[in-house]
Amino acid sequence: MNHETATSTAGEIADRVLVPAARQNDKEGRFSTEAIDALGRAGLLGLTLPAESGGSGLGPSTFAAVTARLAEADASVAMVYLMHVCAAATIAAARPGAAVAPTLKEIAAGRHLSTLAFSEAGSRSHFWAPVSRARRNGAGVRLSAKKSWVTSAGHAQSYVVSSLAPEGTGPTNSTLYLVPAGTRGLAVAGPWDGLGLRANASAPMTLDDCEVPSGLQLTDDGMGFQAMLGVVLPLFNLGTAAVALGLCRAAVTETAAHLKSARFEHLGQSLGESLPTLRAQLATMQIDTDGLSARVDDLVDHLERPRDTTTLRVLESKAAAGDVAISVTSAAMRACGGAAFSKHLNVERLFRDAHAGAVMAPTGDVLREFISRAILGMPLF
Ligand SMILES: Cc1cc2nc3c(=O)[nH]c(=O)nc-3n(C[C@H](O)[C@H](O)[C@H](O)COP(=O)(O)OP(=O)(O)OC[C@H]3O[C@@H](n4cnc5c(N)ncnc54)[C@H](O)[C@@H]3O)c2cc1C
C-alpha cells in the first residue's frame, strides 16, 4: 500500500460503508463494527505499523489524509481510527522484550482494534497524571483504575492503559500496559450518550485488580509519560486536526449543496443566487477550511522533518483545529438555517461532533496554557 492507494481505499470505504450509516448510527449511538471490519480488511488498521510487523509503514501524511477522509463521512469512525493508530504506535514502540509481536501481527492482519485508556475520573482531563497505581504481582502487576472515557470501549481487542508505576514518586511517573479485552476485572462501566461523536462508544471502563504479565508492560517503570508525549501526543494532535478538517470539508460541501438546492420560489432563485450574505459565509468557511488544511500539512512537515518548532506546532494544531471546526460548523448552521436546525441536513451532526475536539484532552485551554508557558520559558508541568 502507498499514500495514493491508502487514501483512495479510505475514500471508497467512506462512500460505501460510512456515509449510508452515519446518520442512523449517530441517532442510535451505535458503534460501527462494519466500518472497522472494512478498514481492517483493507489493511488500514496496520497503516502506520512498520513493515517488519506486517504493517504498511506509512507516515503522518497518509495517516492525516486517511483520517480526514473518514471524518468527512463520519467523524465517530475517524476518531475510533485515530485512537487505534495512536495505540498501535505505542504498542509498536514497546520496550525491548515486550511480548507484543502477536498483537502487532493481528493489527496488521486487520483483526485487532486497539485504543487508549488514559483519562481517569480522579484527574479528569489531566491524562498525564493518573491517580491509579499499579501493584507488584511477581514479575507483572495488578491494575485497578477508573477510566473515565475510553473510545471503542467494549469493542476494542486491547486497551493501552496508564497507571502510576508501583514505586513512582511523582504524579507523572506512570507506566503504560497493554490490557487485552477479556482480561478478568476489565469492564465497561456505563453507557456512552454524548452530545457529539455519539457513535464511537467513548464509555467509562473499570479495571478491578486486573492481572497484567510483565510481557505486556509497554514502557519501563515510570516512563509512560515520556511515551505519552513522544509517541502519542504528536499523532493524536495530528489526527484530531485531521478529524476537524474532515468535518469542515463536509460542512462546506453540505452548505454549498443546500444553497444550490433550496429555493425562494417567489423570487425564482436558489438561496445562494439570492443572498450575498450566505455566499460570504460560505466563502469564509472555505477560507478557514483551506487554512486548516495548510496547518495540517505544516504539522505533517514538522513531524517528518523534526526541528525546534515541532513541539509548538504539535500543541498549536489541535487547539487551532478545534476552534476552526467549531467556527466553520457554526457558520454552516447559520447559513443553512431552519433546515439545519430541524435536522433535515447532516450539518447539525457535524456541529455537535466538532465540539468534541475542544473537550478531548489535551483540551484547547490546556494547550493554550502549555503554549504560553513555552513562549515565556516556564516549565510545562
Ligand atoms: C468523545 C470523547 C472521546 C474520548 N476518548 C478518550 C479515550 O479514548 N481515552 C482517554 O483516555 N480519554 C478520552 N476522552 C477523555 C478526554 O480526553 C478528557 O479527559 C475529558 O474529555 C476531560 O473531561 P473533563 O471536562 O472532565 O475535564 P476537566 O479537567 O474537568 O476540564 C474542565 C474544563 O477545565 C479546563 N481545564 C482543565 N485543566 C486546565 C488547565 N490546566 N488550564 C486551563 N484550563 C483547564 C478544560 O479545558 C475544561 O474546559 C474522550 C473525550 C471525549 C469527549
Ligand as a Chemical Component Dictionary entry (heavy atoms), coordinates in Angstrom:
data_LIG
# 
_chem_comp.id                   LIG 
_chem_comp.type                 NON-POLYMER 
_chem_comp.pdbx_formal_charge   0 
_chem_comp.three_letter_code    LIG 
# 
loop_
_chem_comp_atom.comp_id 
_chem_comp_atom.atom_id 
_chem_comp_atom.alt_atom_id 
_chem_comp_atom.type_symbol 
_chem_comp_atom.charge 
_chem_comp_atom.model_Cartn_x 
_chem_comp_atom.model_Cartn_y 
_chem_comp_atom.model_Cartn_z 
_chem_comp_atom.pdbx_ordinal 
LIG C1  C1  C 0 -15.652 11.915 22.503 1  
LIG C2  C2  C 0 -14.584 11.735 23.514 2  
LIG C3  C3  C 0 -13.769 10.630 23.449 3  
LIG C4  C4  C 0 -12.763 10.414 24.401 4  
LIG N1  N1  N 0 -11.986 9.318  24.308 5  
LIG C5  C5  C 0 -10.992 9.111  25.196 6  
LIG C6  C6  C 0 -10.134 7.961  25.113 7  
LIG O1  O1  O 0 -10.273 7.135  24.206 8  
LIG N2  N2  N 0 -9.171  7.787  26.038 9  
LIG C7  C7  C 0 -8.984  8.685  27.036 10 
LIG O2  O2  O 0 -8.069  8.486  27.818 11 
LIG N3  N3  N 0 -9.775  9.785  27.174 12 
LIG C8  C8  C 0 -10.771 10.007 26.262 13 
LIG N4  N4  N 0 -11.588 11.116 26.385 14 
LIG C9  C9  C 0 -11.450 11.967 27.566 15 
LIG C10 C10 C 0 -10.834 13.318 27.306 16 
LIG O3  O3  O 0 -9.564  13.200 26.759 17 
LIG C11 C11 C 0 -10.784 14.159 28.572 18 
LIG O4  O4  O 0 -10.126 13.507 29.585 19 
LIG C12 C12 C 0 -12.129 14.518 29.038 20 
LIG O5  O5  O 0 -12.900 14.986 27.972 21 
LIG C13 C13 C 0 -11.969 15.627 30.077 22 
LIG O6  O6  O 0 -13.168 15.987 30.538 23 
LIG P1  P1  P 0 -13.443 16.982 31.776 24 
LIG O7  O7  O 0 -14.271 18.080 31.240 25 
LIG O8  O8  O 0 -13.930 16.175 32.878 26 
LIG O9  O9  O 0 -12.075 17.643 32.182 27 
LIG P2  P2  P 0 -11.798 18.763 33.303 28 
LIG O10 O10 O 0 -10.403 18.522 33.710 29 
LIG O11 O11 O 0 -12.854 18.727 34.342 30 
LIG O12 O12 O 0 -11.892 20.107 32.493 31 
LIG C14 C14 C 0 -12.957 21.077 32.656 32 
LIG C15 C15 C 0 -12.556 22.370 31.993 33 
LIG O13 O13 O 0 -11.381 22.914 32.609 34 
LIG C16 C16 C 0 -10.409 23.193 31.652 35 
LIG N5  N5  N 0 -9.074  22.938 32.207 36 
LIG C17 C17 C 0 -8.641  21.805 32.830 37 
LIG N6  N6  N 0 -7.348  21.932 33.186 38 
LIG C18 C18 C 0 -6.940  23.150 32.790 39 
LIG C19 C19 C 0 -5.715  23.848 32.867 40 
LIG N7  N7  N 0 -4.621  23.326 33.442 41 
LIG N8  N8  N 0 -5.663  25.082 32.334 42 
LIG C20 C20 C 0 -6.755  25.661 31.767 43 
LIG N9  N9  N 0 -7.951  25.040 31.661 44 
LIG C21 C21 C 0 -8.044  23.800 32.168 45 
LIG C22 C22 C 0 -10.713 22.266 30.485 46 
LIG O14 O14 O 0 -10.259 22.798 29.257 47 
LIG C23 C23 C 0 -12.233 22.185 30.509 48 
LIG O15 O15 O 0 -12.786 23.257 29.787 49 
LIG C24 C24 C 0 -12.574 11.368 25.438 50 
LIG C25 C25 C 0 -13.398 12.518 25.476 51 
LIG C26 C26 C 0 -14.378 12.702 24.530 52 
LIG C27 C27 C 0 -15.214 13.952 24.609 53 
# 
loop_
_chem_comp_bond.comp_id 
_chem_comp_bond.atom_id_1 
_chem_comp_bond.atom_id_2 
_chem_comp_bond.value_order 
_chem_comp_bond.pdbx_ordinal 
LIG C1  C2  SING 1  
LIG C2  C3  SING 2  
LIG C2  C26 DOUB 3  
LIG C3  C4  DOUB 4  
LIG C4  N1  SING 5  
LIG C4  C24 SING 6  
LIG N1  C5  DOUB 7  
LIG C5  C6  SING 8  
LIG C5  C8  SING 9  
LIG C6  O1  DOUB 10 
LIG C6  N2  SING 11 
LIG N2  C7  SING 12 
LIG C7  O2  DOUB 13 
LIG C7  N3  SING 14 
LIG N3  C8  DOUB 15 
LIG C8  N4  SING 16 
LIG N4  C9  SING 17 
LIG N4  C24 SING 18 
LIG C9  C10 SING 19 
LIG C10 O3  SING 20 
LIG C10 C11 SING 21 
LIG C11 O4  SING 22 
LIG C11 C12 SING 23 
LIG C12 O5  SING 24 
LIG C12 C13 SING 25 
LIG C13 O6  SING 26 
LIG O6  P1  SING 27 
LIG P1  O7  DOUB 28 
LIG P1  O8  SING 29 
LIG P1  O9  SING 30 
LIG O9  P2  SING 31 
LIG P2  O10 DOUB 32 
LIG P2  O11 SING 33 
LIG P2  O12 SING 34 
LIG O12 C14 SING 35 
LIG C14 C15 SING 36 
LIG C15 O13 SING 37 
LIG C15 C23 SING 38 
LIG O13 C16 SING 39 
LIG C16 N5  SING 40 
LIG C16 C22 SING 41 
LIG N5  C17 SING 42 
LIG N5  C21 SING 43 
LIG C17 N6  DOUB 44 
LIG N6  C18 SING 45 
LIG C18 C19 SING 46 
LIG C18 C21 DOUB 47 
LIG C19 N7  SING 48 
LIG C19 N8  DOUB 49 
LIG N8  C20 SING 50 
LIG C20 N9  DOUB 51 
LIG N9  C21 SING 52 
LIG C22 O14 SING 53 
LIG C22 C23 SING 54 
LIG C23 O15 SING 55 
LIG C24 C25 DOUB 56 
LIG C25 C26 SING 57 
LIG C26 C27 SING 58 
# 
